[in-house]
Amino acid sequence: MTSVFDLAPETPVVPVVVIEDAADAVPLARALVAGGLPLIEVTLRTPAALDAVRAVAAEVPGAVVGAGTVVSAAGVADAVGAGARFLVSPGWTERLLGAMRDTGLPFLPGVSTTSEVVALLEQGVEDMKFFPAEAAGGVPYLKSLAGPLPRARFCPTGGVSLASAPAYLSLPNVGCVGGTWMLPSDALAARDWARVETLAREAAALRGPVSARPR
């Protein structure tokens, strides 16, 4: 199965997008892509989310749009039906994991403890979302996992900023980070897509050597 990290391997940051108005989805996605962030996670937190996924999938060829905050098998089905190309959950259960795996799409189940990481590795899942990253231990926590659990690779999300992202990206077990700092609320309210593009370009410049999964 393709890894989420392979969908846009040179991209260091996945914008985590909350869409209130589906009409904003396409210009927002175009701004992110123009700024060098094609991998876009649209969270299923609002009534407009699925329409936003559909619109981006249909109208922004350079975007690789996925669905985040997927918390049920029904949510998985809805996301796939809307055209999502990857799935992200804040946590996981056996049922949710099975539903995501059955789609054949790349997915990132959320973890915040060592036991959860080990449980996923037992099931052959090596790509994970570390959430909420800062609250769950941040860079020191992930660094401590790299030695005993080298097969696990993470996308830390939750409290990650432009200032803290480089430290995460320097870790051998981090493939990318998720963040919202390139999507400030005042810029979204003003539909200032030029500012979003500028902030996306700044985030895209964080890219360094792509972390290699130990074998």
N, C-alpha and C positions, 0 to 999 in steps of 0.2 A: 504494500500500500504506500502511496505517495505520502511524504511527510509534509505537514504544514510549513516546516522550515525550508522545504524544497520548492514551494510555490513561488517564492520571490527571494532566493537565497542571498542576494546582496542587500536586502532591506533590513535595517537594524530595528525598526520600530513599526509596530502595528497600531494605527490609530483606533481607539475604542470609541465608537460613535454612538451617541444617543440622538435619535431623530424624532423631533416633535411634529414636524410638518414634512410629509413625504415629498412635497415640491422642492424642498431644499436638498434632497439626497443627491441628485445628479450634479448640480453645480458644486456641492461640497466635495463629492468624490472626484470630480474633475480637478479641483484645486489640490487635493491630496496627491493625485497621480502626477499632476504637473510639478509638484514639489518633490517628487521622488519617493512617495509612499504608496505603492499600488495595492498593498495587502491591507484591506479595510475590514474591520470587524464591526458590524452593525448589531447593537445589542437589542435583544427582544424584550425591551422594557417599556415600550410605548405602543399604542394602537397603530402608529404609522410605520413601525419597524419592518413588517413583512412587505408592505408596499415599497418601502425604501430599498430593500434588498432586490425586489423585482426590477425596479427602475434602474438601479446601478448595474445590475447584471445585463439588462437589455440595452442600455444607452451609453455606458462608459467602457469601451473595449479594453482600455488599458488597466482597468481595475480588476483585482481578484477579491471579490466580495464574499465575506463569510458572515455567519450568524453567531452572536455571542449571547451570554446569559441563557443558554439552552438548558432547561432544567427538567424536561420531561420527554417521554417518547413522542407525545403529540407535538411538542415544540420542535423536535427533530424532523418529523414529517412535514410540518409547516415550513420549516427553513429550507428543506430540500425542494419542496414544491415551489418555493419562491425563487429558486435558482442559486442558493448559497453554494459556494465551492469549498467551504470548510466550516467546521463547527467548533464552538468553544463553550465549555461549561464552567461555572464557578466551583463545582464539586462533582462528585459522581456517586452513583449507585450501580449495582449490577444491572438493573433494568436499563438505566440511562446509557451505561457503557455499551450494552448489547445493541441498543437502538442506534447509537452513533456508529458502531462498528459495522452494522448491517447495511448502512448506506453506501459503504465503499469510499466515502469521502475522507480526506484527512481530518483529524479531530484532535483537540487538546482538552482532556479532562482536567478539572481543577484539583490541586492538592495543596495542603498546607502542613502536613506532617510526614515524618519519615515512614510511618506504617502505611500511609496511603500510597506513597511512592513504591514501597516494596510490593504492596498488593497489586499495583498496576504492572510492575515488572514481571510478576508471576504470571500475568495474563498476556505477556508479550507486548505490552504498551510501553513505549519508551519516551514518547513526546508528551509533555504535560504543561499545563498552565500552573504557575506558582502564584496562589492568590489567597488572601490579600498580601502582596509581597512585603511591603514595609511593615505592616502590623504583625506578620508571621515570622519575622526574623531577618528579612532583607538579605543583603549581600553576604554577611557573615554566615547566615544559615545555609544558603546555597553553596557557599564555598566549602562548608563542612560536609556537605553531601557528596561532593565530587570524588573524594577518595573512596569511601565504601560503596558508593552507588554510581560508578562511572558511566553506566549505560543510559541513565536517565538524563534527558535534556529538557530544558525549561524555557517558557516564556513568562517571565515575572510580570505581573500586572497588579496594580493597586497601590497608589501612592508614588509610583515611579515618576520622576521629573527629568527635565533636561539636565539638571545638575547631577542627579544620581544615576542616570542611565549608563554613562560610560563605565562606572564601576561594575554594574551588572554585566554589560557586554564584554568586559575583560575576562569573565569567568569561562572556563572551558566547557561548562555544562549549560551555558545559556546560548540559545540560538537567536533570540530577539527579545525585545521587551514590548509590552503593551502600555499605551499611555493616552492621556487626554490633553496634555499641555499644549499641543498644537491646535486645540479646538476651544479656545477661551470663550466663555459664555457671552461676553459682550460682542465678540466678533461674529458669533453665530446669530445673535439677536439682530445685529446690523446687516447680516448677510455680506460680511466683508470677506469675500472669498480670496481677494488678493492677499490679505493678511494671513489667512489660513495657508495659502500657498507658500508664503514667506516662512512661516513657522514650520511647515512641513519640510521645506528645503533645509532648514537648520537641523531638524531632527534626522533627516536622511544623511546629512554629513557626518553623523556619528558612526557610520559604518566602518568596520575594521575587518580584520581577517574573520571569515566565517568559521565559527567553531565547528570542529570535526567531532562527530560522535565516536567515542572509543569503541573498538570492536574486541 
